[in-house]
Amino acid sequence: MGRPGPAIRLANVAQPLWHTLASVIPAMVAGERHGALAASSLLAGAIAVDGDHLVDWALNGGREDYTRRIVVPAHGWDLVAACVIASRTTAVPAPFRPLALAFAAGLACHLTLDHMVNRPETLLGYVFTWRVWNGFDRLRCGWLPATEWTRRYRTSQRAAPTETLVATLVGLAILMAGRERRP
């Protein structure tokens, strides 16, 4: 039995370097306003969140293949919204609220960069509940067919300085929206 052919690589367009650079200043601000744990939470949202690609890898028999479906469960603006809401509600214990806000800011940095570099046809491509609703089907979720995407963009591991700056500003905006400060 032969090995499957190489899959089209689509997931690694925005390199970890750019996600890291986008999150440095917001992490410093989170650390200053809420402490080191908040800075770590922000970095988890901005960088470590890519660990959710392992879900797709496992579903595709150990291959990185986004030709038919896109799951990536933590890549969703709905998760950002949930964390911002958690950061503002008294139902969440006070010490955890800044962590939720910082995670939301980090994830927003990540998703902004991913959206600008990976170019789904719609913002809904990065809404997890939309992907669930559409059965994780690549086309129904708002992504071009893999071959068309590759033909149109021909980008793999490209530099993204402008997109990184925009992602930094989005993360900072979410952080600044939080009113609570560390005493």
C-alpha positions as CSV (number, residue, x, y, z in Angstrom):
1,M,0.0,0.0,0.0
2,G,1.6,3.3,-1.1
3,R,1.8,6.4,0.9
4,P,-0.6,9.3,0.1
5,G,0.8,12.0,-2.1
6,P,2.0,15.3,-0.7
7,A,-0.8,17.5,0.6
8,I,-1.0,21.1,-0.5
9,R,0.5,23.1,2.4
10,L,-1.7,26.0,3.3
11,A,-1.6,26.5,7.0
12,N,1.8,27.9,7.6
13,V,1.6,31.1,5.6
14,A,1.9,33.4,8.6
15,Q,5.1,32.2,10.2
16,P,5.4,32.0,14.0
17,L,8.0,34.8,13.8
18,W,5.3,37.3,12.7
19,H,2.8,36.1,15.3
20,T,5.5,36.6,17.9
21,L,6.4,40.1,16.7
22,A,2.8,41.1,16.6
23,S,2.3,40.1,20.2
24,V,5.5,41.5,21.8
25,I,4.2,45.1,22.5
26,P,0.7,43.9,23.6
27,A,2.3,41.4,25.9
28,M,4.4,44.1,27.5
29,V,1.3,46.3,28.0
30,A,-0.6,43.3,29.5
31,G,2.3,42.7,31.8
32,E,2.5,46.3,32.9
33,R,-1.3,46.6,33.4
34,H,-2.1,43.1,34.8
35,G,1.2,41.2,35.6
36,A,3.3,38.5,34.2
37,L,0.6,35.9,34.1
38,A,-1.5,38.2,31.9
39,A,1.5,38.7,29.5
40,S,1.8,34.9,29.4
41,S,-1.9,34.5,28.6
42,L,-1.6,37.0,25.8
43,L,1.4,35.1,24.3
44,A,-0.6,31.8,24.6
45,G,-3.4,33.4,22.6
46,A,-1.0,34.8,20.0
47,I,1.4,32.0,19.5
48,A,0.6,28.7,21.3
49,V,-2.9,28.8,19.8
50,D,-1.4,27.3,16.6
51,G,-1.3,24.0,18.5
52,D,-4.9,23.5,17.5
53,H,-3.6,22.7,14.0
54,L,-2.8,19.3,15.5
55,V,-6.5,18.5,15.4
56,D,-6.5,18.9,11.6
57,W,-3.3,17.0,11.4
58,A,-4.7,14.1,13.4
59,L,-8.0,14.1,11.4
60,N,-6.0,13.8,8.2
61,G,-3.9,10.8,9.1
62,G,-0.9,12.7,10.2
63,R,-0.8,15.1,7.2
64,E,-1.2,18.8,7.0
65,D,-4.0,18.9,4.5
66,Y,-6.6,21.7,4.2
67,T,-7.9,20.8,0.8
68,R,-11.3,19.6,2.0
69,R,-11.9,20.7,5.5
70,I,-10.7,23.3,8.0
71,V,-11.3,22.6,11.7
72,V,-8.7,24.5,13.8
73,P,-11.0,24.8,16.8
74,A,-9.2,27.7,18.5
75,H,-9.0,29.9,15.4
76,G,-12.3,31.8,15.9
77,W,-13.4,35.3,16.5
78,D,-16.2,33.8,18.5
79,L,-13.6,32.7,21.0
80,V,-12.2,36.2,21.2
81,A,-15.7,37.5,21.9
82,A,-16.3,34.9,24.6
83,C,-13.0,35.8,26.3
84,V,-13.8,39.6,26.2
85,I,-17.3,38.9,27.7
86,A,-15.7,36.7,30.4
87,S,-13.3,39.5,31.2
88,R,-16.2,41.8,31.8
89,T,-18.6,39.7,33.8
90,T,-18.7,39.2,37.6
91,A,-19.5,35.5,37.0
92,V,-15.8,35.0,36.3
93,P,-13.6,35.4,39.4
94,A,-11.8,38.8,39.4
95,P,-8.2,37.3,39.2
96,F,-9.1,35.5,35.9
97,R,-10.7,38.5,34.1
98,P,-7.4,40.1,33.1
99,L,-6.2,36.7,31.9
100,A,-9.3,36.3,29.7
101,L,-8.8,39.8,28.3
102,A,-5.1,39.2,27.6
103,F,-5.9,35.9,25.9
104,A,-8.5,37.6,23.8
105,A,-6.0,40.3,22.8
106,G,-3.4,37.7,21.9
107,L,-5.8,35.6,19.9
108,A,-7.0,38.8,18.1
109,C,-3.4,39.5,17.1
110,H,-3.1,36.0,15.8
111,L,-6.4,36.0,13.9
112,T,-5.9,39.4,12.4
113,L,-2.5,38.3,11.0
114,D,-3.9,35.0,9.8
115,H,-6.9,36.6,8.1
116,M,-4.7,39.2,6.3
117,V,-2.1,36.7,5.2
118,N,-4.2,33.6,4.5
119,R,-7.0,35.5,2.8
120,P,-10.2,33.6,3.3
121,E,-13.0,34.9,1.1
122,T,-15.0,36.0,4.1
123,L,-14.3,37.0,7.8
124,L,-16.5,34.0,8.6
125,G,-13.7,31.7,7.6
126,Y,-12.2,32.5,11.0
127,V,-15.5,32.0,13.0
128,F,-15.5,28.5,14.6
129,T,-19.3,28.3,14.9
130,W,-19.6,29.1,11.2
131,R,-17.1,26.3,10.4
132,V,-19.2,23.9,12.6
133,W,-22.4,25.0,10.9
134,N,-20.9,24.2,7.5
135,G,-19.4,20.9,8.6
136,F,-15.9,22.2,8.4
137,D,-16.1,22.1,4.6
138,R,-13.5,24.3,3.1
139,L,-15.6,25.8,0.3
140,R,-18.8,26.3,2.4
141,C,-16.7,27.9,5.2
142,G,-15.6,30.7,2.8
143,W,-12.2,29.5,1.5
144,L,-11.2,29.1,-2.1
145,P,-10.5,25.6,-3.4
146,A,-7.0,24.7,-2.4
147,T,-5.6,24.7,-5.9
148,E,-7.2,28.0,-6.8
149,W,-5.9,29.6,-3.5
150,T,-2.4,28.3,-4.3
151,R,-2.6,29.6,-7.9
152,R,-4.0,33.0,-6.9
153,Y,-1.7,33.8,-4.0
154,R,1.4,31.7,-4.5
155,T,2.5,32.6,-1.0
156,S,4.2,30.3,1.4
157,Q,6.1,31.5,4.4
158,R,6.2,35.1,3.2
159,A,7.2,38.1,5.2
160,A,4.3,40.1,6.6
161,P,5.5,43.3,8.3
162,T,2.5,45.5,7.5
163,E,0.0,42.8,8.5
164,T,2.0,42.3,11.7
165,L,1.7,46.0,12.6
166,V,-2.1,45.9,12.0
167,A,-2.3,42.8,14.2
168,T,-0.4,44.5,17.0
169,L,-2.8,47.5,16.9
170,V,-5.8,45.2,17.0
171,G,-4.4,43.4,20.1
172,L,-3.6,46.7,21.8
173,A,-7.1,48.0,21.1
174,I,-8.7,45.0,22.8
175,L,-6.3,45.4,25.8
176,M,-7.1,49.1,26.1
177,A,-10.8,48.4,26.1
178,G,-10.4,46.7,29.5
179,R,-10.8,49.1,32.3
180,E,-9.4,47.1,35.2
181,R,-5.8,47.9,36.2
182,R,-3.5,46.1,38.6
183,P,-3.3,48.0,41.9
